[in-house]
Amino acid sequence: MLLCTACLVGLQLLISCCWAFACHSTEPSPDFTLPGDYLLAGLFPLHSGCLQVRHRPEVTLCDRTGSFNEHGYHLFQAMRLGVEEINNSTTLLPNVTLGYQLYDVCSDSANVYATLSVLSLPGPRHIELQGDLLRYSPKVLAVIGPDTTNRAATTAALLSPFLMPLISYGASSETLSVKRQYPSFLRTIPNDKYQVETMVLLLQRFGWTWISLVGSSGDYGQLGVQALEKQATDQGICIAFKDIVPFSAQVGDQRMQRLMRHLAQATATVVVVFSNRPLARVFFESVVLANLTGKVWVASEAWVLSRHITGVPGIQRIGTVLGVAIQKRTVPGLKAFEEAYARADKGAPRPCHKSSCCSSNQVCRECEAFTAHTMPKLKGFSMSSAYNAYRAVYAVAHGLHQLLGCASGVCSRGRVYPWQLLEQIHKVNFLLHKDTVMFNDNGDPLSSYNIIAWDWSGPKWTFTVLGSSTWSPVQLDINETKIQWHGKDNQVPKSVCSSDCLEGHQRVVTGFHPCCFECVPCGAGTFLNKSDLYRCQPCGKEEWAPEGSQTCFPRTVVFLACQEHTSWVLLAANTLLLLLLLGTAGLFAWHLDTPVVRSAGGRLCFLMLGSLAAGSGSLYGFFGEPTRPACLLRQALFALGFTIFLSCLTVRSFQLIIIFKFSTKAPTFYRAWVQNHGAGLFVMISSAAQLLICLTWLVVWTPLPTREYQRFPHLVMLECTEANSLGFILAFLYNGLLSISAFACSYLGKDLPENYNEAKCVTFSLLFNFMSWIAFFTTASIYDGKYVPAVNMLAGLSSLSSGFGGYFLPKCYVILCRPDLNSTEHFQASIQDYTRHRGST
């Protein structure tokens, strides 16, 4: 911006408005000017603007009958008081006097004229755009004001090329903090950014997520509505209805009637009104006319404490009014200063010639006519705004104090350029009546807001301070018990499109707004995270959740632990079996040469007992948390051990059949069987086949510990993978074939001598074996819990026990209890009886 302007070397921007310097020579009122070593300018709305039809660009004449603005008057006097106090101070600018040029900015054209007047050189009444704007020295060093965002933006844009400080007491729009556009702008009123954030926090505090939003025409209202809509939407608050009150709005016109109808039709209970004072007055007069009651109105700081609004007839019936207000500050001595001004002899007011307008915007005839009884009353809202203007004057004075080196007690008076003063104002940090005055990098003050509520409980309107908001970050601290709500039982009104869902129910949007939704419970295995109420999140792999849950729970890890009662019973039974096997082996070793042991197979019995013991030992792998060795060995070792036992049992039964039935009928086969050790060869081949199946199983379908998540949503099953593998099925089928073979051979030998006839016991044991595994597979098909390994072990234990009980227990009984049957004579007698019986048949 500065480079573009510097190119206009020598260009003179004449103040060519018809009414400006040349055309009218009326001297300004003495109250508007004060000579001094350094001049400040003040822009104040002492009058309201008048709407006129114009045929050429003219400046509005402000001093008109009936247009006096009391609020602007108090701001005007606050600046005059501040300058007077500084000039009387012996510590602040001790040997320097400040002067001022005050302007009435009742309209945009008056504001532009005042700004151009400020930029004019002390002598000639024009502005020179020089090559080096930093050396430009206008008659004024800094400007206080103006009051609105529109006018402040215009003034700031004109002053920025010259880096002349502009400190506004009333322009709060966030856009003015953009230093690239307005490098010389500062303010003593908080930035609307913080006001908007405070409003959003207020809405969230009471759970209001469905609101209507109304703004006023102009930068203040429209930019405020835009910022509020964005921040509210980001925080999950929906705008049910939004509109702007136009600048030309009148009570009862079609535009306002339509706005009232839409507000009444909107289901939102809360209405946020971000408006300036004049249009807020029009809006609430329309609200009262439309009898729009029972709502909560959230006010912006521009009108929340304005008597101009609270004076609307019937406004006390509209509902509850909450709002954001600038913290109440007072200007000490301002009331006495205004009273002294009213009592002072200011001479007779100068009449206007031929019209109702005077010819200068540095004149206020009504001000000059004030008496102690007719002067405007200084109220709370005007006092807070007046303090901002007063504070701005002191900020300039402290900046000039630093620039002139007044800390030594004597100021070095010399030429000062506006940009030099701007640098120092940014650095000020001082206490003004216990209030810290300083600016951040954007030129915003470090202030805070009060949260207030209108109170109509007494005969007159007043307000209650509920708390405050501070930044940054913005934080809200309010006492909700102070609020008198308009509803029944003093309950907080609700303003939502859809009520909150139950815990664990997600929101399914039913329309355009995310605040309007249906509630659907989250499915099993999912939960509702409070950070995202519109989507159920899946639980982690190690977690679970029931339907309609708002959190996930850790899954319970289950396996067949050794400490359980079931495990103790099975362990005891298996250990007992193992001890019986060892005891039987010892018993058979002691009676190895007896007929019973020899008829049972002699040394082959130890292989059978050993294979059963190996199978019994493998069953210990079913207890405790599955490990890789346990998974590799428990099923394979059992299958191999049981295969050896069944092979021995089969070949033993087959061998007895050959001896007694086929030795004479097929002597050649019998001799070949005996000479080639057929029994041992069969056991080796059969066992080797199962060993090959098991090795293939372990290599190809390696049983490994696994965590199973699918069967039970709340459990993690620790198990081995063998049950699902083809290797396990092949090994089991192989043992099934051997069991059938053993059963067939035993059945063929049912008519052998009594001491060699094992058909009944073996048949029983094999049938019990079949029943055990049928029971296991039936149970496993309908039950998938943690006791499946226990059922598997029980089936294995039953198979081993039936094999041991059916084959070895009868022989142990004979050895221990019937030694008379364990004799050669008895066995020979049994064989002779069999031979005689065979011969007779």
Disulfide bonds with the S-S distance in Angstrom:
Cys62-Cys106 2.07
Cys238-Cys515 2.10
Cys352-Cys358 2.20
Cys364-Cys367 2.10
Cys406-Cys411 1.85
Cys497-Cys516 1.92
Cys501-Cys519 1.97
Cys522-Cys536 1.96
Cys539-Cys552 1.97
Cys631-Cys720 1.82
